[in-house]
Amino acid sequence: MPEFRKDPVVERWVIIAAERSKRPQSKLARTATTQSGICPFCAGNESMTPPPTLILADGKPSIHAATWSVRVVPNKYPALINQEFTALQTDGLYNSMNGAGVHEVIIESPRHVTAMAALSVTEIDLVLYAYQQRLLHLRRDPRWRYALLYKNEGVEAGATLPHSHSQITALPMVPTAPREEMEGAKRYFYSSGRCVYCDIVEREKKSGERVVAETERFIVFCPFASRVACEMWILPKRHWSCFEFGSRDDFPALAQLLRETLVRLSRGFDEPAFNYFLHNHPLDEPEKDHCHWHLEILPKLNHVAGFEWGSGCYMNPMAPEDAARLLRDVAL
């Protein structure tokens, strides 16, 4: 059974999930595209996954439709188990609790597509809609404080199956990275009266040197202090705290920009592996003026190695201004 353990020095939670060692490994991920019928995420192989928690069929939510566009299922090898969490266990130094949470897989297409950039805008729009539906569902469960949506594309990014998919986890606490972001955003708001992300959007729009693309509603740019080469953030231009409270009308425009961003990355840098994740508002709190959701895309173009692990300081070999210029210049 998985277990949360807390580092006694820096108070960082980790998940000990030994069962995940049984997942399909990279050898299977590399060969699954050539073996007919082996991919558990393809249409026709639904019996190879747990029963769905959501199906989108004809653009609408369902759990019974035989044909589907997006399918959400519990992870077969979950890092967390959907159960009641126990009280914190402590021996005076070490703190732990059972690994209660939710771990689901969002299968982004019934056909065997291995890159999200190969999906159509309509298909990505439905993926975003599925994100919203699962976040709304998880928000209704008082056990969970935070939900993290993330995507690993490519073996180097941690994907164990090549079929395009993303994942969502719900946790009984706010994990370290989003918590630190929110604390920083709160300090900025209390000192200035403004949302730091709204100010970042305005600064990037005015400068333009780090902007990769933008639409009327959204912007994508390489952040000023990029951690890795070609790191990109996608943000709504208006203040928008909770992704799940957005209008359904927002998602086609976001899907268009997300697809364009991934196509630029794929064509400009020879289809690199990447991770993305959604930093969003906590599930158990009302919307706040200092929170502003954003999608962070981190390509695997340079290695995070000993210096970064040892110092916590990233060493980026490409200036974000140069990265944005290269990405803007990619022919679409």
FIROLUM-834278 format. One line per 5 residues: their letters; for each residue x negated, y, z of N, C-alpha, C, O. Coordinates in steps of 0.2 Angstrom, whole numbers, plus 5000, padded with zeros to 4 digits. Atoms other than C-alpha are relative to their C-alpha. Layout:
<pts>
a> X/Y/Z/X/Y/Z/X/Y/Z/X/Y/Z ~ ...
</pts>
This chain:
<pts>
mpefr> 4996/4994/5000/5000/5000/5000/4996/5006/5000/4991/5006/5003 ~ 5004/4994/5000/4994/5017/4996/5000/5004/5007/5005/5003/5011 ~ 5000/4996/4994/4989/5029/5010/4996/5007/4999/4992/5007/4995 ~ 5003/4994/4999/4985/5047/5013/4995/5000/5005/4996/4998/5011 ~ 5005/4999/4995/4969/5051/5022/4997/5007/5000/4996/5010/4994
kdpvv> 5002/4993/4999/4963/5068/5028/4993/5001/5002/4991/4998/5007 ~ 5007/4999/4999/4945/5074/5027/5000/5004/5007/5003/5009/5007 ~ 5000/4996/4994/4941/5080/5045/4996/5006/5000/4997/5010/5005 ~ 5004/4994/5000/4929/5093/5040/5004/5006/4996/5004/5011/4998 ~ 4997/4995/5004/4938/5102/5025/5007/5000/5000/5010/5004/4996
erwvi> 4993/5001/5000/4955/5096/5028/5003/4999/4993/5009/5001/4992 ~ 4998/5002/5006/4957/5089/5011/5003/4993/5000/5000/4989/5002 ~ 4997/5007/5000/4970/5075/5008/4997/4996/4994/4996/4999/4989 ~ 5001/5005/5006/4965/5060/4997/5005/4995/5000/5008/4993/5006 ~ 4996/5005/5001/4975/5046/4991/4996/4993/4999/4992/4993/4994
iaaer> 5003/5007/5001/4968/5028/4994/5005/4996/4997/5010/4994/5000 ~ 4995/5004/5004/4977/5018/4981/4997/4994/4996/4996/4994/4990 ~ 5004/5006/5003/4968/5001/4978/5004/4996/4995/5001/4993/4991 ~ 4996/5003/5005/4983/4994/4968/4999/5002/4993/5000/4999/4988 ~ 5001/4997/5007/4978/5006/4954/4994/4997/4996/4993/4998/4990
skrpq> 5005/5004/5003/4963/4995/4951/5002/4995/4995/4999/4993/4991 ~ 4997/5005/5004/4975/4983/4942/5002/5003/4993/5005/5000/4989 ~ 4998/4997/5006/4979/4996/4928/4997/4997/4994/4991/4995/4994 ~ 5004/5001/5006/4975/4993/4910/4994/5004/4999/4995/5010/5001 ~ 5006/4997/5000/4958/4998/4907/4998/5003/4993/5002/5002/4988
sklar> 5002/4997/5006/4949/5008/4893/4999/4995/4994/5001/4997/4989 ~ 5000/5004/5005/4946/4993/4883/5007/4998/4997/5007/4998/4990 ~ 4994/5001/5003/4964/4990/4881/5003/5006/4997/5006/5006/4991 ~ 4998/4994/5003/4967/5008/4878/4997/5001/4993/5001/5004/4988 ~ 5003/5000/5007/4955/5007/4863/5003/4996/4995/5003/4997/4989
tattq> 4997/5005/5005/4963/4992/4855/5007/5000/5000/5010/4996/4995 ~ 4993/5001/5000/4981/4994/4859/5003/5003/4993/5008/5001/4991 ~ 4998/4998/5006/4983/5004/4843/5000/4995/4994/5004/4996/4989 ~ 5001/5004/5006/4978/4990/4832/5004/4993/5001/5004/4989/4997 ~ 4997/5006/4999/4988/4976/4840/5008/5001/5001/5010/5004/5005
sgicp> 4993/4999/5001/5006/4975/4835/5004/4998/5006/5003/4992/5009 ~ 4995/5002/4995/5019/4975/4849/4997/5001/5007/5000/5000/5012 ~ 5003/5000/4993/5006/4977/4864/5002/5006/5004/5002/5006/5010 ~ 4999/4994/4996/5010/4995/4868/5007/5000/5004/5012/5000/5001 ~ 4993/5001/4996/5023/4995/4882/5004/5007/5000/5010/5007/5002
fcagn> 4996/4994/5001/5028/5013/4878/5003/5001/4994/5007/5006/4993 ~ 4996/5000/5007/5034/5010/4860/5007/4998/5001/5008/4993/5005 ~ 4993/5002/5001/5052/5008/4856/5000/4993/4999/4996/4990/4994 ~ 4999/5007/5001/5057/4990/4857/4996/4996/5005/4997/4990/5006 ~ 5004/5003/4994/5045/4986/4872/5002/5003/5006/4998/5002/5011
esmtp> 4997/4997/4994/5056/4994/4885/5000/4995/5006/4999/4997/5012 ~ 5000/5005/4995/5056/4978/4895/4993/4999/5004/4993/4997/5009 ~ 5007/5000/4997/5037/4980/4898/4999/5006/5006/4994/5006/5009 ~ 5001/4995/4995/5040/4995/4909/5006/5000/5006/5011/4996/5004 ~ 4994/5000/4995/5051/4998/4925/5006/5003/4997/5005/5007/4992
pptli> 4994/4996/5003/5069/5004/4922/4999/5007/5000/4996/5010/5005 ~ 5001/4993/5001/5070/5022/4917/5004/5004/5006/5009/5002/5008 ~ 4997/4996/4995/5074/5036/4929/5004/5006/4996/5008/5009/4998 ~ 4996/4996/5004/5079/5047/4914/4998/4998/4993/4993/4996/4991 ~ 5001/5001/5007/5081/5045/4895/5003/5006/4997/5009/5009/4999
ladgk> 4997/4995/5004/5084/5059/4883/5002/4997/4993/4997/4995/4989 ~ 4998/5002/5007/5094/5054/4868/5005/5005/4997/5009/5008/5000 ~ 4996/4995/5004/5101/5066/4855/5000/5006/5004/5004/5011/5004 ~ 5001/4993/4997/5094/5080/4866/5003/5000/5007/5003/5006/5010 ~ 4996/5000/4994/5104/5075/4881/4998/4995/5005/4996/4990/5003
psiha> 5002/5005/4995/5100/5067/4898/5005/4993/5000/5011/4994/4999 ~ 4996/5007/4999/5105/5048/4900/4996/4996/5003/4990/4997/5004 ~ 5004/5005/4998/5099/5033/4908/5002/4993/4997/4999/4988/4999 ~ 4998/5006/5003/5108/5020/4897/4999/4999/4993/5000/4994/4990 ~ 5000/5000/5007/5105/5025/4879/4995/4995/4997/4990/4994/5000
atwsv> 5004/5005/5003/5098/5011/4868/4994/5003/4996/4989/5001/4996 ~ 5005/4996/5004/5089/5024/4857/4998/5006/5004/5002/5009/5007 ~ 5002/4994/4995/5079/5038/4865/4994/5004/4996/4991/5002/4991 ~ 5006/4995/5003/5067/5053/4861/4995/5000/5005/4989/5001/5004 ~ 5005/5000/4995/5059/5054/4878/5003/4995/5006/5009/4995/5007
rvvpn> 4998/5005/4995/5059/5041/4892/4996/5001/5006/4989/5001/5005 ~ 5004/4999/4994/5054/5043/4910/5001/4994/5004/5006/4992/5005 ~ 4999/5006/4996/5050/5028/4920/4995/5000/5006/4990/5004/5006 ~ 5004/5000/4995/5042/5024/4937/4993/4997/4998/4993/4993/4993 ~ 5006/5003/5002/5023/5021/4935/4999/4993/5003/5001/4991/5009
kypal> 5000/5007/4998/5020/5002/4935/4994/4999/5005/4994/4994/5009 ~ 5005/5001/4995/5004/5005/4945/4999/5007/5004/4995/5010/5003 ~ 4999/4993/4997/5009/5020/4956/4995/5001/5006/4992/4997/5009 ~ 5005/4998/4995/4997/5030/4967/5004/5001/5006/5001/5001/5012 ~ 4996/4998/4995/5012/5034/4978/5006/4995/5000/5008/4994/4994
inqef> 4994/5005/5000/5027/5023/4983/5006/5004/5003/5006/5008/5008 ~ 4994/4997/4998/5045/5030/4984/5003/4997/5006/5007/4993/5006 ~ 4998/5003/4993/5048/5027/5003/5000/5006/5005/4998/5011/5003 ~ 5000/4995/4995/5051/5036/5019/4993/5001/5003/4989/4996/5004 ~ 5007/4999/4997/5034/5044/5025/5000/4999/5008/5005/5002/5011
talqt> 5000/5001/4993/5029/5040/5042/4996/5006/5004/4993/5010/5000 ~ 5003/4994/4996/5023/5052/5056/4992/4999/4999/4989/4994/4998 ~ 5007/5000/5001/5005/5057/5055/4997/4995/5005/4998/4996/5011 ~ 5004/5004/4995/4993/5044/5063/4993/5003/5001/4990/5005/4996 ~ 5006/4997/4998/4978/5050/5072/4996/4996/5005/5000/4994/5010
dglyn> 5004/5003/4994/4964/5043/5083/4996/5005/5003/4991/5004/5006 ~ 5004/4995/4998/4957/5060/5087/4996/5003/4996/4994/5009/4996 ~ 5005/4998/5006/4946/5062/5072/5003/4999/4993/5003/5004/4989 ~ 4997/5001/5007/4954/5054/5057/5007/5000/5000/5011/4997/5005 ~ 4992/5000/5000/4972/5057/5052/5002/4997/4993/4998/4997/4988
smnga> 4997/5003/5005/4982/5047/5040/5007/4999/5000/5010/5000/5005 ~ 4993/5002/5000/5000/5043/5034/5001/4996/4994/4997/4995/4989 ~ 4998/5004/5006/5008/5031/5022/5001/5004/4994/5002/5009/4994 ~ 5000/4996/5006/5007/5035/5004/5007/5000/4997/5008/4998/4992 ~ 4993/4999/5002/5025/5040/5002/5000/5006/4994/4997/5011/4995
gvhev> 5000/4995/5005/5029/5050/4986/5003/4997/4994/5006/4991/4994 ~ 4997/5002/5006/5035/5048/4968/4994/5000/4995/4991/5005/4995 ~ 5005/5000/5005/5024/5043/4953/5004/4997/4994/5005/4992/4993 ~ 4996/5002/5006/5033/5043/4936/4995/5002/4994/4991/5006/4994 ~ 5003/4999/5006/5027/5042/4918/5005/5003/4995/5011/5000/4994
iiesp> 4996/4997/5005/5035/5053/4904/4997/4998/4993/4992/5000/4991 ~ 5002/5002/5006/5034/5044/4888/5003/5005/4995/5009/5005/4994 ~ 4998/4994/5004/5034/5058/4875/5003/4998/4993/5005/5003/4990 ~ 4998/5002/5007/5039/5048/4859/5002/4993/5000/4998/4989/5003 ~ 4999/5007/5001/5047/5031/4855/4995/4997/4995/4994/4991/4994
rhvta> 5005/5002/5005/5034/5030/4840/4993/5000/5003/4992/5004/5008 ~ 5007/5001/4997/5016/5026/4843/4996/5006/4998/4992/5005/4993 ~ 5004/4994/5001/5008/5044/4843/4995/5000/5006/4997/4999/5012 ~ 5006/5000/4995/4991/5045/4852/4998/5007/5002/4994/5008/5006 ~ 5002/4993/4998/4990/5064/4852/5006/5005/5000/5010/5004/4996
maals> 4994/4995/5000/5002/5077/4858/5001/5005/4995/5006/5007/4993 ~ 5000/4996/5006/4997/5088/4844/5003/4998/4994/5005/5001/4990 ~ 4997/5003/5006/5004/5076/4832/5008/5000/5001/5011/4998/4996 ~ 4992/5000/4999/5022/5078/4840/5002/5007/4996/4998/5011/4996 ~ 4996/4994/5002/5034/5090/4832/5001/5005/5005/5001/5003/5011
vteid> 4998/4995/4995/5039/5106/4840/5007/4998/5004/5007/4999/5010 ~ 4994/5003/4997/5056/5098/4843/4999/4995/5005/5002/4994/5010 ~ 5002/5005/4996/5048/5083/4851/4997/5003/5007/4999/5000/5012 ~ 5003/4997/4994/5038/5094/4863/5005/5003/5004/5004/5003/5010 ~ 4994/4997/4997/5053/5104/4867/5004/4995/5005/5005/4997/5010
lvlya> 4997/5005/4996/5061/5088/4873/4996/4998/5006/4999/4996/5011 ~ 5004/5001/4995/5046/5084/4883/5000/5005/5006/5001/5003/5012 ~ 4999/4994/4995/5047/5101/4892/5007/4999/5004/5007/5001/5010 ~ 4994/5001/4997/5065/5098/4895/5001/4994/5005/5004/4995/5010 ~ 5000/5006/4995/5062/5081/4903/4996/5002/5006/4998/5000/5012
yqqrl> 5004/4997/4994/5049/5090/4914/5005/5004/5005/5005/5003/5011 ~ 4995/4996/4996/5063/5102/4920/5005/4996/5003/5006/4997/5009 ~ 4995/5005/4997/5075/5088/4923/4997/4996/5006/5001/4996/5011 ~ 5003/5004/4994/5063/5078/4934/4999/5005/5006/4999/5003/5012 ~ 5001/4996/4994/5058/5093/4944/5006/5002/5003/5006/5003/5010
lhlrr> 4994/4998/4997/5076/5098/4947/5002/4994/5004/5005/4995/5010 ~ 4998/5006/4996/5079/5080/4953/4996/5000/5006/4999/4999/5012 ~ 5005/5001/4995/5064/5080/4964/5001/5005/5006/5001/5004/5012 ~ 4998/4994/4995/5069/5097/4972/5005/4998/5004/5006/5001/5010 ~ 4994/5002/4995/5085/5089/4979/4998/4995/5005/5002/4994/5010
dprwr> 5002/5005/4995/5075/5077/4989/4996/5003/5006/4990/5006/5004 ~ 5004/4996/4995/5069/5085/5006/4994/4997/5002/4990/5000/5006 ~ 5006/5003/4998/5055/5073/5008/4994/5003/4996/4988/5003/4999 ~ 5006/4998/5005/5044/5081/4994/5000/5008/5001/5004/5011/5000 ~ 5001/4993/4999/5036/5098/4996/4997/5002/4993/4997/5008/4992
yally> 5004/4998/5006/5026/5098/4979/5001/4995/4995/5000/4989/4996 ~ 5000/5005/5006/5027/5090/4962/4995/5003/4995/4995/5009/4993 ~ 5006/4998/5005/5012/5090/4950/5002/4996/4994/5002/4990/4994 ~ 5000/5003/5006/5015/5087/4932/4993/5001/4996/4990/5006/4997 ~ 5007/5000/5003/4999/5082/4922/5000/4996/4994/5004/4991/4994
knegv> 5001/5004/5006/4993/5075/4906/4993/4998/5000/4988/5002/5000 ~ 5007/5003/5002/4977/5064/4903/5000/4998/4993/5004/4993/4991 ~ 5000/5002/5007/4974/5063/4884/4993/4998/4998/4988/5002/4998 ~ 5007/5003/5002/4959/5052/4879/4997/4996/5006/4998/4998/5011 ~ 5003/5004/4995/4949/5039/4888/4995/5005/5005/4995/5004/5011
eagat> 5005/4996/4996/4936/5053/4894/5004/5004/5005/5002/5006/5010 ~ 4996/4996/4996/4951/5062/4902/5004/4996/5005/5007/4998/5009 ~ 4997/5004/4995/4957/5047/4912/5006/4996/4997/5009/4992/5001 ~ 4994/5004/5003/4970/5039/4900/4998/4993/5000/4993/4991/4997 ~ 5001/5007/5001/4972/5021/4901/5004/4996/4995/5003/4991/4993
lphsh> 4996/5002/5006/4985/5019/4887/5000/5006/4995/5001/5012/4997 ~ 5000/4995/5005/4984/5029/4871/5006/5003/4998/5006/5009/4996 ~ 4994/4997/5002/5002/5032/4868/5002/5006/5004/5001/5006/5010 ~ 4999/4993/4997/5006/5050/4871/5005/5000/5006/5011/4998/5005 ~ 4996/5000/4994/5012/5052/4889/4997/5005/5005/4992/5007/5004
sqita> 5003/4996/4994/5011/5063/4904/5003/4997/5006/5007/4992/5006 ~ 4998/5003/4994/5015/5060/4922/5002/5005/5005/5000/5011/5005 ~ 4998/4995/4995/5023/5068/4937/5000/4996/5007/5002/4990/5008 ~ 5000/5003/4993/5020/5065/4956/5003/5005/5004/5002/5011/5004 ~ 4998/4996/4994/5029/5071/4971/4997/4998/5006/4996/4993/5008
lpmvp> 5004/5000/4994/5020/5074/4987/5004/5003/5006/5008/5007/5006 ~ 4997/4997/4994/5025/5077/5005/4996/5006/5003/4998/5008/5008 ~ 5004/4994/4998/5012/5091/5006/4998/5004/4994/4999/5001/4988 ~ 5002/4996/5005/5006/5105/4995/4992/4998/4999/4989/5000/5004 ~ 5007/5002/5001/4989/5098/4988/4995/5006/5000/4997/5012/4999
tapre> 5005/4995/4999/4973/5108/4990/5000/5005/4994/5000/5011/4996 ~ 5001/4995/5006/4971/5116/4972/5006/5005/5000/5005/5011/5000 ~ 4994/4995/5000/4989/5124/4971/5001/5004/5006/5003/5009/5006 ~ 4999/4996/4994/4989/5128/4989/4995/5006/5001/4997/5012/5003 ~ 5005/4995/5000/4973/5138/4988/5002/5006/4995/5001/5012/4996
emega> 4997/4995/5005/4980/5147/4972/5005/5004/5003/5005/5010/5003 ~ 4994/4997/4997/4996/5151/4981/4998/5005/5006/5000/5010/5007 ~ 5002/4996/4995/4987/5158/4996/4996/5006/4998/4997/5012/5000 ~ 5003/4994/5003/4976/5169/4985/5005/5005/4997/5004/5011/4997 ~ 4995/4996/5003/4991/5175/4976/5004/5004/5005/5006/5010/5004
kryfy> 4996/4997/4995/5000/5179/4992/4996/5006/5003/4999/5011/5004 ~ 5004/4995/4998/4985/5189/4998/5000/5006/4995/5001/5012/4997 ~ 5000/4995/5005/4985/5199/4982/5006/5004/5000/5007/5010/5000 ~ 4994/4997/5000/5003/5202/4983/5001/5005/5006/5004/5010/5006 ~ 4999/4996/4994/5003/5208/5001/4995/5007/5000/4997/5012/5003
ssgrc> 5005/4994/5000/4988/5220/4997/5002/5005/4995/5001/5011/4995 ~ 4999/4996/5006/4995/5227/4980/5007/5001/4999/5009/5006/4996 ~ 4992/5000/5002/5014/5223/4980/5001/4998/4993/5007/4998/4991 ~ 4999/5002/5007/5011/5215/4963/4998/4992/5000/4994/4990/5004 ~ 5002/5007/5002/5010/5197/4956/4994/5000/4997/4993/5004/4992
vycdi> 5007/5000/5003/4992/5193/4952/5000/4997/4993/4997/5000/4988 ~ 5000/5003/5007/4997/5183/4937/5003/5004/4995/5001/5004/4989 ~ 4997/4995/5004/5008/5196/4930/4995/5006/4998/4994/5008/4992 ~ 5006/4995/5001/4993/5208/4932/4995/4997/4995/4992/5000/4990 ~ 5004/5003/5005/4982/5195/4923/5003/5000/4993/4999/5002/4988
verek> 4997/5000/5006/4994/5194/4909/4999/5006/4996/4998/5007/4990 ~ 5000/4993/5003/4995/5213/4906/4992/5001/4998/4991/5004/4993 ~ 5007/4998/5002/4975/5214/4907/4998/4996/4994/4995/4999/4990 ~ 5002/5004/5006/4973/5200/4894/5003/5002/4994/5000/5003/4989 ~ 4997/4997/5005/4986/5207/4883/4997/5007/4997/4996/5008/4991
ksger> 5003/4994/5001/4978/5224/4884/4993/4999/4997/4991/5003/4992 ~ 5007/5002/5002/4960/5217/4881/5000/4997/4993/4997/4999/4988 ~ 5000/5004/5006/4964/5204/4868/4994/4995/4999/4995/4991/4995 ~ 5006/5004/5002/4947/5197/4868/5000/4993/5002/4996/4988/5000 ~ 5000/5007/4997/4951/5181/4878/5007/4997/4998/5008/4991/4999
vvaet> 4993/5002/5002/4969/5179/4870/4999/4995/4994/4996/4997/4989 ~ 5000/5005/5006/4971/5163/4859/5006/5001/4996/5005/5001/4990 ~ 4994/4999/5004/4989/5166/4854/5005/5003/5005/5004/5002/5011 ~ 4994/4998/4996/5005/5174/4860/5006/5000/4996/5006/5001/4990 ~ 4994/4999/5003/5023/5175/4857/5004/5005/5004/5001/5008/5008
erfiv> 4996/4995/4996/5037/5186/4863/5000/4999/5007/5000/5003/5012 ~ 4999/5002/4993/5039/5176/4879/4994/4997/5003/4994/4997/5009 ~ 5006/5004/4997/5022/5167/4882/4994/5002/4997/4993/5005/4991 ~ 5007/4998/5002/5003/5170/4881/4996/4994/5002/4997/4991/5007 ~ 5005/5005/4998/4989/5158/4880/4993/5003/4999/4992/5007/4994
fcpfa> 5007/4996/5000/4971/5164/4884/4995/4995/5004/4997/4991/5008 ~ 5006/5003/4997/4954/5158/4890/4999/5004/5006/4997/5010/5006 ~ 5001/4995/4995/4953/5164/4908/4993/5003/5001/4988/5000/4999 ~ 5006/4996/4999/4940/5176/4913/4995/4996/5004/4989/4996/5002 ~ 5005/5004/4997/4931/5164/4925/5002/4992/4998/5003/4988/5003
srvac> 4999/5007/5002/4934/5148/4915/4995/4995/5003/4989/4997/5003 ~ 5004/5005/4997/4927/5132/4923/4997/4996/4995/4991/4994/4996 ~ 5003/5004/5005/4924/5123/4907/5001/5003/4993/5005/5008/4993 ~ 4999/4998/5007/4922/5126/4888/5007/5000/4998/5010/4994/4998 ~ 4994/5000/5003/4938/5131/4880/5006/4999/5005/5011/4997/5003
emwil> 4995/5000/4995/4948/5131/4896/5006/5005/4998/5004/5011/4996 ~ 4995/4995/5002/4965/5139/4892/5006/4999/5005/5007/4994/5008 ~ 4994/5000/4996/4980/5144/4902/5006/5003/4996/5005/5007/4992 ~ 4994/4998/5003/4998/5146/4896/5005/5003/5006/5006/4999/5010 ~ 4996/4997/4995/5009/5158/4906/5006/5004/4996/5006/5006/4991
pkrhw> 4995/4996/5003/5026/5166/4903/4998/5007/5002/4995/5009/5007 ~ 5001/4993/4999/5025/5185/4901/5004/5003/5005/5002/5008/5008 ~ 4996/4997/4995/5039/5189/4912/4998/4996/5007/4996/4990/5007 ~ 5001/5004/4993/5038/5184/4931/5005/4995/5000/5011/4996/5000 ~ 4996/5006/4999/5044/5167/4933/4997/4995/5004/4991/4992/5003
scfef> 5003/5004/4994/5041/5157/4949/5000/4992/4999/4995/4989/4999 ~ 4998/5007/5000/5049/5140/4946/5001/4998/4993/5006/5000/4990 ~ 4999/5002/5006/5047/5131/4930/5007/4997/4999/5010/4998/4993 ~ 4993/5003/5001/5063/5121/4933/5006/5004/5000/5011/5002/4998 ~ 4995/4996/5001/5073/5136/4934/5001/5005/4994/5005/5009/4993
gsrdd> 4999/4997/5006/5070/5142/4917/5006/4999/4996/5009/4994/4997 ~ 4994/5001/5005/5083/5144/4903/4998/4994/4995/4992/4994/4993 ~ 5002/5005/5005/5084/5130/4891/4998/5003/4994/4994/5000/4990 ~ 5002/4996/5006/5082/5143/4878/4993/5002/4999/4990/5003/4994 ~ 5007/4998/4999/5064/5146/4884/4996/4995/4997/4990/4996/4994
fpala> 5005/5005/5002/5057/5129/4879/4998/4999/4993/4993/4997/4992 ~ 5003/5001/5007/5057/5129/4860/4994/5005/4999/4990/5003/4995 ~ 5005/4995/5001/5046/5145/4861/4994/4997/5003/4988/4998/5001 ~ 5005/5002/4996/5035/5137/4874/4997/4994/4996/4991/4993/4996 ~ 5002/5006/5004/5034/5120/4864/4996/5002/4994/4991/4999/4992
qllre> 5003/4998/5006/5029/5130/4848/4993/5002/5002/4988/5001/4999 ~ 5006/4997/4998/5015/5139/4858/4995/4994/5002/4989/4994/5001 ~ 5004/5005/4998/5009/5123/4866/4997/4996/4995/4992/4994/4995 ~ 5002/5004/5006/5009/5113/4850/4994/5004/4996/4989/5001/4995 ~ 5005/4996/5004/4999/5127/4841/4993/5000/5004/4988/4999/5001
tlvrl> 5006/5000/4996/4987/5128/4856/4996/4993/4999/4990/4993/4998 ~ 5003/5007/5001/4983/5109/4855/4998/4998/4993/4993/4995/4993 ~ 5002/5001/5007/4982/5109/4836/4993/5004/4999/4989/5001/4996 ~ 5006/4996/5000/4969/5123/4838/4994/4996/5003/4988/4996/5000 ~ 5005/5004/4997/4959/5113/4850/4998/4994/4997/4992/4992/4996
srgfd> 5002/5006/5004/4960/5097/4840/4996/5001/4994/4991/4998/4993 ~ 5003/4999/5006/4955/5104/4824/4993/5004/5001/4989/5003/4997 ~ 5006/4996/4999/4942/5116/4831/4994/4996/5003/4989/4998/5002 ~ 5005/5003/4996/4933/5104/4842/5000/4992/4999/4999/4988/5004 ~ 5001/5007/5001/4935/5086/4834/5004/4996/5005/5002/4991/5007
epafn> 4996/5004/4996/4950/5080/4844/4997/4998/5007/4997/4992/5008 ~ 5002/5002/4994/4943/5081/4861/5005/4998/5005/5011/4999/5005 ~ 4996/5001/4995/4950/5073/4876/5001/5006/5005/4997/5011/5005 ~ 4999/4994/4996/4958/5085/4888/5005/4998/5006/5009/4992/5005 ~ 4994/5001/4995/4969/5086/4904/5004/5007/5000/5001/5012/4999
yflhn> 4997/4994/4999/4982/5098/4907/5005/4999/5006/5007/4993/5008 ~ 4996/5001/4994/4993/5101/4923/5004/5007/5001/5001/5012/4999 ~ 4996/4994/4999/5007/5113/4928/4999/5001/5008/5001/4997/5012 ~ 5000/4997/4993/5004/5123/4944/5007/5004/5001/5008/5009/4997 ~ 4993/4998/4999/5022/5127/4950/5001/5002/5007/4997/5001/5011
hplde> 4998/4998/4993/5031/5134/4965/5002/4993/5004/5004/4988/5001 ~ 4998/5005/4996/5033/5122/4980/5008/4998/4999/5012/5002/4998 ~ 4993/5003/5001/5049/5111/4979/5005/5002/5006/5011/5003/5005 ~ 4996/4999/4994/5055/5115/4997/5001/5008/5002/5002/5009/5007 ~ 5000/4993/4998/5054/5134/4996/5004/5004/4994/5004/5002/4989
pekdh> 4997/4996/5005/5065/5148/4987/4995/5003/4996/4989/5004/4998 ~ 5005/4996/5004/5057/5158/4973/4997/5005/5004/5000/5009/5008 ~ 5003/4995/4997/5044/5170/4978/4997/5005/4995/4995/5003/4990 ~ 5003/4995/5005/5037/5186/4970/4993/4999/4999/4991/5002/4994 ~ 5007/5000/5002/5019/5181/4971/4999/4993/4997/4993/4992/4994
chwhl> 5001/5007/5004/5021/5163/4963/5002/5001/4993/5007/5005/4991 ~ 4999/4999/5007/5020/5162/4944/4998/4994/4997/4992/4993/4997 ~ 5002/5007/5002/5020/5145/4936/4995/5001/4994/4995/5006/4990 ~ 5004/4999/5006/5006/5142/4923/4997/4993/4999/4997/4989/5003 ~ 5003/5007/5002/4999/5127/4913/4993/5001/4998/4991/5005/4994
eilpk> 5007/5000/5000/4981/5124/4914/4997/4995/4995/4999/4989/4997 ~ 5003/5005/5005/4972/5115/4899/4992/5000/5001/4989/5005/5000 ~ 5008/5001/5000/4954/5108/4902/4998/4995/4996/4998/4989/4997 ~ 5003/5005/5005/4946/5100/4887/4993/4997/5003/4990/5000/5008 ~ 5006/5003/4998/4932/5088/4890/4994/5001/4995/4992/4996/4991
lnhva> 5005/4998/5004/4919/5097/4880/4993/5000/5003/4988/5000/5000 ~ 5006/5000/4996/4906/5098/4893/5001/4996/5007/5006/4995/5009 ~ 4999/5004/4994/4902/5087/4908/5000/5003/5006/4996/5008/5007 ~ 5000/4998/4993/4906/5091/4926/4996/4995/5003/4997/4989/5004 ~ 5005/5004/4997/4891/5084/4935/4998/5002/5007/5002/5005/5011
gfewg> 5003/4999/4994/4880/5085/4950/5001/5007/5003/5003/5007/5009 ~ 5000/4993/4997/4879/5104/4952/5007/5001/5002/5008/5004/5007 ~ 4993/4998/4998/4898/5106/4951/5003/4996/5006/5006/4999/5010 ~ 4997/5004/4994/4902/5091/4963/4997/5003/5006/5000/5003/5011 ~ 5003/4998/4994/4889/5097/4975/5001/5007/5003/5001/5008/5009
sgcym> 4999/4993/4998/4892/5115/4975/5007/5003/5000/5009/5008/5004 ~ 4994/4998/5001/4910/5117/4970/5001/5006/4996/5006/5009/4995 ~ 5001/4995/5004/4904/5130/4958/4999/4997/4993/4995/4993/4992 ~ 5001/5003/5007/4907/5126/4939/4995/5004/4996/4994/5010/4997 ~ 5005/4997/5005/4894/5129/4926/5002/4999/4993/5002/4994/4990
npmap> 4996/5001/5007/4902/5133/4909/4995/5003/4995/4993/5008/4995 ~ 5004/4998/5005/4891/5133/4894/5003/5005/4994/4999/5007/4990 ~ 4997/4995/5005/4903/5144/4883/5004/5005/5003/5008/5004/5007 ~ 4996/4994/4998/4909/5161/4887/5007/5000/4998/5008/4998/4992 ~ 4993/5000/5002/4928/5162/4887/5002/5005/4994/5006/5003/4990
edaar> 4999/4995/5006/4927/5177/4875/4998/4996/4993/5002/4997/4988 ~ 5002/5003/5006/4918/5166/4862/5004/4994/4999/5006/4993/4993 ~ 4996/5006/5001/4929/5151/4865/5007/5002/4997/5009/4999/4993 ~ 4993/4997/5003/4945/5162/4862/4999/5002/4993/5003/5000/4989 ~ 5001/4998/5007/4937/5169/4846/5000/4993/4996/5003/4993/4990
llrdv> 5000/5006/5004/4933/5151/4840/5007/4997/4999/5009/4994/4993 ~ 4994/5003/5000/4950/5145/4844/5005/5004/4996/5009/5001/4992 ~ 4996/4996/5004/4959/5160/4836/4998/4999/4992/5003/4999/4988 ~ 5002/5000/5007/4949/5157/4820/5002/4993/4997/5001/4992/4991 ~ 4998/5006/5003/4955/5139/4818/5006/5000/4995/5011/5004/4997
al> 4994/5000/5005/4966/5137/4802/5005/4995/5002/5004/4989/5004 ~ 4995/5004/4998/4983/5131/4806/5004/4997/4994/5009/4994/4995
</pts>
